[in-house]
Amino acid sequence: MKSSGQLRYNEPLANYTSWRIGGVAERFYQPADKADLICFVQNLPENEPLFWMGLGSNLLVRDGGIRGTVINTKNRLKIMQRIDDETIYVEAGVPCALVAKFCAEQGLVGAEFLAGIPGTMGGALKMNAGAFGGETWKIVQNVEMLNRRGEVFTKSANEFEISYRHVNLKNDEWFLATTLKLQRGDTSESQQNIKALLAKRANSQPTNQPSCGSVFKNPTGDHAARLIEAAGLKGFKIGDAQVSEKHANFIINTGTATAADIEQLIAYVQTQVSKKHGINLQTEVCIVGEKLNSKQIERAEDFGCVAVLMGGNSAEREVSLRSGAAVHAALMARGVNALTVDVTDNVIDTLAKLEVDRIFNIIHGRGGEDGVLQGVLEVLNLPYTGSNVLASALAMDKLRTKLCWRGANLPTPNWFVLKTEADIDACIEALDFPIIVKPSLEGSSVGMSKAKNRTELVAALEVALACNCEVYAEAWVTGDEYTVGILQGVALPVIRLETPREFYDYEAKYNSTTTQYHCPCGLNAEQEKTLQELALQASEIISVEGWARVDVFIDQNGQAQLIEINTVPGMTDHSLVPMAAKQAGIDFNELVWRILETSVRLS
């Protein structure tokens, strides 16, 4: 049997999302009906990625689009019928608001809350959608499922683990329809309830502007909107993405916002709420697809004139100068018109004197890696390598990075913020020895010390406080140390580090001849892949772009522990990203070229 639905290629998904945002789908299929959908799935290649869309609400599709096939059920799986006195059957493509209306017309109560959910029944099932105190799975009796082989089967509601805005669903199984169990009641009262709920939604939410609905889950005993508003974020914008002035848990597209704008704003809100309230907001919106990659450049002249910014005034100045010299030599070897600029004074004055087309940023540490330089370059409209302002600032702050990772349930060692010597005893009680003390805004292990007793901890705190930034103590991880380089969204081969020193400090990184680098790292293929996926996830949470390096330990229990992320990694003869790239078959000159490509974004 041949499928009779509509199949299109490179279909813009912005046309199908409530945010009016999203890249293209490689393949986009709209089935004629349920039988046609089953036939289509049965005939797909086994390894074809599949993603399902309904109304496109509660969904952020990244600007790079979705690989594989997107199945759109809007107005396709649309059968809805009454089965008996208290039960109705609804296919996955029916909008929730129509389900609420149908139930009221049938004299059934209990589904009124569905009027406040701007999605389809399939989406409501997938995320246990709720509104005005009601939740989808409280009225579900059973569901009709489709698996990857095209087999259709039924499961009862009690076969699923259900929680707030989450359903434990197996991979390669999807909802086709559901049977809802309701109660007979006063039809007129039910219809009045729906009208009241819709009026409440219109009065309290920006229903006339492109949004996804609520962006964040409500923390236990509180409301995300209250926390965001209390952090002073109503109306805050990144690009054309704005925190709604009507309801702070909504982000609206005020014009031509990109998915990257939305994602950066989400991360900013999470960071500010964490700083203000100590609460890590969890996203309710589903974020899918690929980030927009940089454009591949074939001719050196297409880069124009490139300024390699190096030096700076941070503690990592000497390393940056060495990195910059190596980068410049590689660009010249590939025929790129490049010049070096040692930034020692006011960066704005320095850049104002340049007549260049783009920037290769290789300034490590504060002033170059923390979003300050990136902000200046944005104002000057100069394309640059690496991550944007927000991601750079967040990744530079190791303490805030750990908060984001912990909020996303990613593994990172426990820590304790140290402000003065008066905090020492509480720190010891919380972490025990040994402990490593770190300044939150330094790189290359500057200001870091290991402490094995109280006296050493006091001394370590004094060293770290001299860096003039927030200081924290971190539980010492006994185990093997690894690092994962990331280049244009792809994880490079993992490197295992080994040093006879107390830890991989500045001396071990740049001067020691006894530091050993193992690449291949010694992990089996599955273990290395798991570590690479963790590193990619850790970088995506921070919204890192272009290239980066994620440092991680595997402790004595075999558990990975994320340590930090670098958005302008070193490029010296001792540096780790070039080492990993070489193992992947990418020589230094090609690596530098590919990093420079990250300054050329697709329009």
N, C-alpha and C positions, 0 to 999 in steps of 0.2 A: 504494500500500500504506500503510495506516495503522499508526502506531506502537502497540505493545501494552504498553509498559512503564508505569511509574507516574510521573506528573508531579504535583508538589506546589509550592505557592507559599509564599514566606516561611517556608521550612523551617529550623528551628534547627540549625545545623551542629555545635553542642556534642554532639549525639547521635551524631555520626559521627567525632569526633576522639579520639585516644587521650589527649589532655590534658583532655578533657571541657570544652573551651572553644571559643567561636566565635559570631559573630553569625549572621544568617539568610542563606540563599541566596534571591535573587529568584525563581529557578526551580530546582527540584531534580528530576533525572530519574534513575530506576533502570530501565535497559533490561531487557527480558525475556531477551535473548540477544544474540549478536554481530550477527545479521542485523537485529534490531530496532534496535539502536544505529545501525547504518549508515543505516537508513531515517530514523531520527530526525534525524541530522546532515544528511542530504540535504535535509530539509524546513525546516531552520532559516533565519531571515533571515541574509543575508551578513554583517551587522555585529553579530550577536549574540555577546557575549563568552562564551567557553567555558572552564570549569575542570574538570579531572578529579580525582576522589578515589577512593582504594581503601579501605584500612583507616583512613586518617586519621592514621597515624603519621608522624613526621618532618614534621609540618605544624602551623603556628600560623595559625589563622584569626582575623583581627583582629575586635574587638568590633562594628565597623560592618558586618560580613558581606561577602558577595561579590555584586557586580552581575552580571547576566546569568544564565547557566545553569550549574549544577554537575551534572556527570555522575558518578554513583556506580556503580562497577563491582564493589563488594564482593558476593561470592556471585552475581554476574551473568555475568561472563565467566569461567566456571569449568571449561571443558573442559581435560583433561590426559590425554595418551595417548602411548604409545610408538610411534615411527615405524619404527625398525630396531634393530639390536643395540646401538647406542651413542647413539641420538638420541631425544629426547622433545619433544613439542609442548605448550606451556603457554599458556593464554590469560591476559590481563593481570589478571583479577580473582582469580586463585588466590593464596592466602596463601603466602608463601615457605616457611614451615615445612612446609606440606603438600607442596610440591615436593620438599623434602629427604627427607621420609618416603617419597614415591612412588618416588623414584630408588633409595633403599635397598631398597625392596621389589622393585624390578625388577633388583636385582643390579648397579646402576650406581653408581660412585663419582665424587667430584669436586664434588658439590653439597651436601655436609654443612654447609658454612658458612651456607647459606640458612636453616638452623634457627635461627640467631641474629639474623635480620632480621625485625623485627615489622611487616612490611608486605606488600603484594601484589607480584606479579611485575611489574606495570606500573610501580609506584613504584621497584622495584629497578632496572629498566631505565633509567628517567628519570634517576636520580642515581648510577648505578653503585654501588649499595649494596654494602657489604661487612661482614664480621664474622669475627673469629678468623683473620685472615690471608687470607681468600678475597674475591674481587671478582666481581660479577655478569658483567661483560662478558668475563671470561677464559674463560667457558664458553658464551658466545652464539655461535651459528653464523649465524643470520639472524633478522630480525624482520619481522612483518607490521604494516603501518602503515595509518592512516586519515587522509585530509586533510580540509580544510574543505568540499570539494565532495562528500564522501561516497565518494571513490574509495579502493579498497583496493589496496595494492601491497606488494611484498617488497623489503627491502634486506638486503645482507649486512653482517656486523659490521664489515668493513674500510672501509665507506663512512662510518663515524662517527669523529669525533675524540673519543677517550676519555681522561679523566684522573681523578685522585683525586676521587671523589664528584661527578663532573660528566660530562655527555654533551652534545656540541654538537648540539642538536636544533633543526630549523627551526620557525619559528612556524607554527601551524595544522597541525601533523602530530603524531599521537599513536600510541602503541603499542597494538596490539590483541592481539598474541601473539608468542611467540618460539619458536625451535627451539634447544634446548640440546645441545651436543656433550659427551658424557661418556665414561667408560671402564668396561669391565666389571671387577668386582672382587669381593672377599669381602664378601657381603651382611651377614654377622654382624658383621664388623669395622666396616663402614660404619654400621650401626645403633648399635653401641656408641659410635662417634665422635659421633653425633648426641646420644645420651643424655649423653655427657660434656660436650659443648658446651652443651646446655641446662642442665645442672647448674651449669656454670661461670657461665653467664649469671645464673641464679637466685641464686647466691652472691655475685656481684660487682655486680649491678645491682638497682635498686628496682623489680622487675618487678610487684610487687603494688600499686604506686601510680601514679596518672595521670601519664604523662610522654610525651615524643615520641621517646625513645631518646637517643642522643648529640646534644647541642646544637651543639657546636663540632667543627670538623675538627682532627685532630691535626697540629700543625706538624711539619715535616720533622725527624726525629730525636728527637722528644719526644712527650709525651702531654698533651692539653689538661687531662685530669683532674689530672695531677700539678701543672701550673702553677696551676690554680685552687685546689687544696688548699694549695699553698705560699703562695698569696696570702692564706690564712686565711679563705676564703670558704665552706667547708663549713657548711651550716646557715643561711647568710645568707638573709634573707627580705625581699621587698617585697610587702606585702599577704599573700596566701596563696600566692604563688609562692616556692619555696625551692630553693636549691642542695642537692641530695641529700647527706645525711650518709653514705650508703653508697657513692656514686660521684659525684665532683664534676663530671663532665661531663653529669650529668642534672639537669634542673630539674623539680621535681614540683609538682603542684597539691595543696596540703594541705587544700583545702576549697572556697572560692568564688573562687579566683584569676580575674582577668580576663586577656584577651590583653594589655592594656596593662601589667598587673603583670609578666607574663612578659617582654615586650619591654623594659621598663625594667630588669629584672634582668639580661637578656642584655647590655644596654649597660653596666650597672654592672660586670659581670664583665669585660667587654672592657677597660674603663677601668682597673680595678684590676690586671689582669694586665699591661697595658701599662706601668703605673707601676712595678710590682714587677719585671718580667722584661724589659721592652722588646720584648715580642712581641705582635703584633696578632692575636688569635684570630679566625678566620673562621667564620661560622656554617655548620653543616651542615643545620640545620632550614630548611625552606621557609616564609617568612612571606608571607602573601597577604591580600587583602581590604582593606577600608576601615577607617581609624580611626574611632572613634565621634565623630561631629560634635556640636557643641553644638546645643542645641534652639532652634528659631526661636520668638521671642517676639513676640506681636502687640500686647500692651497694656503701657504703661509701668508700670502699677501691679504687674504680675507680677514685676518686678525687685525690688520692695520698696524699702527704703532703701539707697542705694549710697554708699559712701565712696570718693572719689577720693584715693588715697594718692600724694603727690608730695613733691618736695624731696629728703629724705635727706641724707646727709653725704658723698657721693662727689664726685669732681671734676666730675660732670655735674649738680650740684644746680640751677644756674640754668636749664639746659635743661629739667630735669624740672618746675620751677615754671612755665615757659612752656607746656610740654605739658599740665600738669595744669589750668591755667586754661582752655586751649582745649577740653579734654575736658569739663570741668565745664559750660562754656557750651553745648556741643553737647547734653549730656544734659538740661540744663534746657530747652533749646529743643524737645526731643522729649517733654517732660512727665515726665521721670524725676525722682523724689525723690532728689536727690544733694547731697552736701556735700563740701567739700574738707578734707583733713587734711594739713598740712605736718609731715612726720615729721622732727623734729630731735633728739629724745632717744631713749630706749630704746623700740624699736618694740613690745615686749610691753606696756609700760605704756601706750603710746599707744592700742593696740588694745583693751586691757582697759576703757578708758573709753568705748568706742563702743558704741552700740546700733544696729547696721546689719545688713542681710541679706546683703550681698555687697561685694566689693572690686573697684574698677577700679584696678589697679596701673600707675602711670605713673612709678615711681621708676627712673631709669636708673642703670646702673652697680652697683658693689658695695653690698650691703645691700638692694638692691631687685630686681636682675636676676640675682643669682647663686645663688638657691635658699634663701638665709637667710630672707628674708621669706616665701617660699612655704612653708617648713617651719613657721614660726610660725603661718601661716594654716591649715595642715593640722591642727596641734594644736588650734587654736581652733575648728576645724570651720567656717571662714568660706570660702565659695566665692569664687574669684578669677579674674581674666582671665589668659589666656596659659598658658605651659608649667608643668609640674610641677617638683618640687624637683630631681630628677636632671637633667632636660633643661636647666633654667635654669642649674644649676651647670656643666654640661658646656659649654654654648654660651658662657657668660661667659668660660671659660678658652680663649682663642684657640689656645693651643698644644695642649691636649688635643683640641680640635675638629679641628685639622689632623691629629693622629695618627689619629683615627677616620676621617677622610676618606681619608687615605693607606692605612689598613688596608682600606678598602672599594674601593680602586683608583680613587678619585675624584681629579681633578687639582687640585693645590694647589702653590704655589711651594716650592722647597726652603728649608730653614731651618737655623739653627745656634743652640743655646742658649748664651747668654752669662751667665756668673756673675761674672767679674771681668775686669779689664783684661788679665790673663794669657791670656785666651781669644781676644784680638783677632786675633793672627796666624793661628791655626788657622781662625778664622772667615773671614778674607780669603781664605785658601787654598781653603776649601770653597765660598765663594759668589762671590768677586770683587766688584768695584764696578760700578755703584752698589748700595747695600744700604739697606734700611729697617729701623730698630730699633724694636721694639714691647714695651711691658709687656703681659704676657699677660692681665691682669685689668682693663684699662681700656677704656672705650668712647669714642666721639666723637673719636677720634684723639688723646686725651690722652696725653702722654708719648712720642709717636711722632716720629721724626726720620729724614730721609734723609741718608745719608753717601756722599760720593764719593771720599773718601780716608781714610787711617788716622787723621789728626787729627780729622776730623769724626766718625769712628766712635767714637773714645774719648769725645768730647763727647756723642754720642748715647746711648752706654751710661750715662753719668753721669745724664743727664736721665731715662732710663727706669728706672734703679735707684731713683731718688727716689720712684717710685710704690709701692715696697715690695711687689713681687711678682716672679715669675719673668720673665726678660727673654729675648727671642730676636731674632735677626737673620733677615730674610727676603730672598731674592733679589728684586731690583727687577724688576718686570714692566713692560716698555715696550709700550704698547698702549692700547686704549680701556677705560674703566672703566664698569661697568654695575651696577645694583642691581635685585633682583627682590623685590617685596613678596609676602607670602603671607597670605591671609586665609581661615580655615576650610578649609584644605587645597587652596585654589585659588591658582594663581600669577596675580598681577596683571600688567598691561602692564609691559614692561621699560623702565627709564629709563637713558639714557646721560648720564654726568656729564662736565663739561668745566670746568677751572679753569686760570687762568694761573699759579697758585701751583705750588710744587714737587709737591704732591699735595693730595688732598682732605682737608685738615686741619680743625681746629676752626674756624679763622677762615673758611675756605671754606664750611663747613657751615652756620654760624649767623650770620655777620656780613657776609660779602662780598657786594657787589652785582655782581661780575664773574663769579660762578659761573653756568654755563649748564646747564640741565636739558633734555634732549631726550626727549620722549615724545609721539609715537612715537620709538623709539630709533634708527631708521635701518637696522636689520637687516631682511632679508626675513622673510616669515612663517615659513618653515621654520627659519631661524636663531634667531628669537625663541622659537619653540616648543622648540627644543633647549635653549636657555639656561634657559627656564622649567622644563623637565623635570629639568635638572641641579640647579637650585635646590631643587625639591621633593624630589629624591633626597637632596640634602645635608641638608635639614632632617629628613627621615624617619630618617636614620641617627642623628641626635642625639635623635630622638623628640620633636621640637618640636611643640607643639599651639597651636591658636587663631590666632595671628598671628605674623609674624616678618618679617625682611628679610635677604636673602642678598646679600653683596657679591661681585662677580666681575669679573675682567679677561678680555679676549680679547687675547692677545699677538700679536706680529708674525707668528707662524706660523699664526694663526687658531685657536689652542688656548685653550679656556676655562681659567681658573685661579681656583679658589675662594679667597677671602680670609678672610671671617669671616661669622658669623651673629649677628643681634641678636634677642633674644626680647622686648624692650620697646622697640621703635623710637620715635624722636621723633615728636611730634605738634604741632610748631610750624608757623609759616607758611612755614618753609624745609624742612620735613620731606618725606621721599621717599614713604612709604607713602600719605599723603593725596593726593600728586600722582599716583601710579599709580592709586589708586582713582578719582580724578576722571576719568582717561582711560578707565576702565572703566565710567563712568556712575554712580559711587557718590559722592555728595557727602559732605562732612565729617561732618555730623550722622548720616547713615546709616552711615558707616564706624564711627563711635564706637559706635553702637547694635549693629552686628554684632560688634564686639570685645567689648562687654559680654555679648553672647549666649554667648561662649565660657566664661563663668563658670557657665553653666547646662548641666550634663552630663545626657545621657539616662540614665535608670536602667536 
